[in-house]
């Protein structure tokens, strides 16, 4: 039996990575990151995403904490969760930098 546990950073990095694991979600994140303030409107009108699947993608990103959404009838307001966005940047940056700085790879 294996009783080693993953670190909090490993679990958080995996949660962010899973939430970003679809091109539509990357498109949503890129769109929202370009906004100077919270976006009021229907995201499917701005991006090449089918209306039927937008809410599923928004839910995944919200559940992971990468975006925030608030209902302000009749629209919903969306924005990047800046604290978690910064955390994701640090986690992924650290992971990629640590991996890139190691010794030579098999193909080199």
VOSE-725891 format. One record per residue (C-alpha): residue number from 1; residue in one letter; x, y, z. Coordinates in pm, 1 decimal, always signed. Example, Ala and Ser with C-alpha at 12.3 -4.5 7.8 and 13.67 -1.06 7.14 Angstrom:
REM residues 2
- resi  resn  x  y  z
- 1  A  +1230.0  -450.0  +780.0
- 2  S  +1367.0  -106.0  +714.0
//
This chain:
REM residues 108
- resi  resn  x  y  z
- 1  X  +0.0  +0.0  +0.0
- 2  X  +121.7  +347.3  -94.0
- 3  X  +78.6  +616.0  +170.1
- 4  X  +275.9  +901.6  +16.2
- 5  X  +69.1  +1211.4  -46.9
- 6  X  +92.9  +1478.3  -311.9
- 7  X  +189.2  +1827.5  -202.3
- 8  X  -67.8  +2106.7  -196.9
- 9  X  +118.5  +2270.8  -486.0
- 10  X  +106.6  +1950.5  -691.8
- 11  X  -266.8  +1914.7  -632.3
- 12  X  -333.9  +2281.0  -716.3
- 13  X  -120.6  +2268.2  -1031.7
- 14  X  -309.4  +1956.6  -1145.7
- 15  X  -645.8  +2123.6  -1073.8
- 16  X  -550.2  +2427.5  -1282.8
- 17  X  -408.7  +2207.8  -1561.3
- 18  X  -723.7  +1996.2  -1576.1
- 19  X  -942.8  +2307.1  -1595.7
- 20  X  -731.3  +2438.0  -1884.1
- 21  X  -737.3  +2103.5  -2066.0
- 22  X  -968.3  +2213.5  -2348.5
- 23  X  -904.4  +2470.9  -2624.5
- 24  X  -1238.5  +2641.2  -2553.0
- 25  X  -1132.1  +2705.3  -2194.8
- 26  X  -801.2  +2849.3  -2308.8
- 27  X  -995.6  +3077.2  -2546.8
- 28  X  -1220.6  +3188.1  -2258.9
- 29  X  -920.8  +3260.4  -2035.9
- 30  X  -743.1  +3454.6  -2310.6
- 31  X  -1056.5  +3655.8  -2381.5
- 32  X  -1118.3  +3741.4  -2016.6
- 33  X  -750.1  +3820.2  -1953.8
- 34  X  -765.9  +4087.5  -2226.1
- 35  X  -1056.9  +4267.2  -2059.1
- 36  X  -978.1  +4579.3  -1857.9
- 37  X  -1274.9  +4512.1  -1629.6
- 38  X  -1526.0  +4237.1  -1566.1
- 39  X  -1704.5  +4127.4  -1881.5
- 40  X  -2082.2  +4157.8  -1894.1
- 41  X  -2227.4  +3954.1  -2174.3
- 42  X  -2253.6  +3620.7  -2341.7
- 43  X  -1909.2  +3474.4  -2402.3
- 44  X  -2036.4  +3253.7  -2684.3
- 45  X  -2102.8  +3573.4  -2884.3
- 46  X  -1734.7  +3668.4  -2864.8
- 47  X  -1564.0  +3332.3  -2912.9
- 48  X  -1587.8  +3034.0  -3149.3
- 49  X  -1765.4  +2825.8  -2885.3
- 50  X  -2107.5  +2665.5  -2920.8
- 51  X  -2363.8  +2820.7  -2689.2
- 52  X  -2467.9  +2479.0  -2557.1
- 53  X  -2121.3  +2404.4  -2417.6
- 54  X  -2018.6  +2745.8  -2286.7
- 55  X  -2173.1  +2700.7  -1942.1
- 56  X  -1992.2  +2368.0  -1894.1
- 57  X  -1657.0  +2529.1  -1974.3
- 58  X  -1730.3  +2829.4  -1753.0
- 59  X  -1824.2  +2595.4  -1467.8
- 60  X  -1495.4  +2403.9  -1495.5
- 61  X  -1292.9  +2726.2  -1491.6
- 62  X  -1496.3  +2865.7  -1201.9
- 63  X  -1471.7  +2543.6  -999.8
- 64  X  -1093.4  +2549.2  -1041.9
- 65  X  -1089.7  +2910.9  -926.1
- 66  X  -940.7  +3055.2  -1246.1
- 67  X  -1240.5  +3277.4  -1319.2
- 68  X  -1520.8  +3434.4  -1119.3
- 69  X  -1878.3  +3484.8  -1225.3
- 70  X  -2165.4  +3673.6  -1069.0
- 71  X  -2524.4  +3688.5  -1184.8
- 72  X  -2647.8  +4042.4  -1232.9
- 73  X  -2983.6  +3996.8  -1401.4
- 74  X  -3023.5  +3969.1  -1693.6
- 75  X  -2652.2  +3909.5  -1759.7
- 76  X  -2366.0  +3733.5  -1586.5
- 77  X  -2041.6  +3911.9  -1512.5
- 78  X  -1716.3  +3719.2  -1563.6
- 79  X  -1358.1  +3801.7  -1481.2
- 80  X  -1024.4  +3638.9  -1416.9
- 81  X  -966.0  +3549.7  -1051.9
- 82  X  -644.9  +3754.1  -1025.1
- 83  X  -518.2  +3585.9  -705.7
- 84  X  -549.4  +3235.4  -851.2
- 85  X  -422.9  +3354.6  -1190.8
- 86  X  -105.7  +3475.3  -1017.5
- 87  X  -78.9  +3147.6  -824.1
- 88  X  -116.9  +2945.7  -1146.6
- 89  X  +154.8  +3156.6  -1308.4
- 90  X  +390.2  +3088.0  -1017.3
- 91  X  +310.0  +2715.8  -1004.0
- 92  X  +344.6  +2652.7  -1378.0
- 93  X  +643.8  +2884.3  -1408.4
- 94  X  +820.2  +2702.1  -1128.6
- 95  X  +736.8  +2361.8  -1272.2
- 96  X  +851.5  +2445.3  -1624.6
- 97  X  +1164.9  +2626.2  -1508.2
- 98  X  +1267.6  +2340.9  -1276.6
- 99  X  +1218.6  +2090.0  -1556.9
- 100  X  +1405.7  +2299.2  -1814.8
- 101  X  +1706.6  +2356.9  -1588.4
- 102  X  +1779.7  +1991.3  -1519.0
- 103  X  +2045.7  +1778.0  -1681.6
- 104  X  +2039.5  +1675.7  -2043.3
- 105  X  +1749.0  +1479.1  -2177.5
- 106  X  +1770.2  +1142.1  -2353.7
- 107  X  +1737.2  +1302.9  -2698.3
- 108  X  +2028.7  +1541.8  -2650.7
//
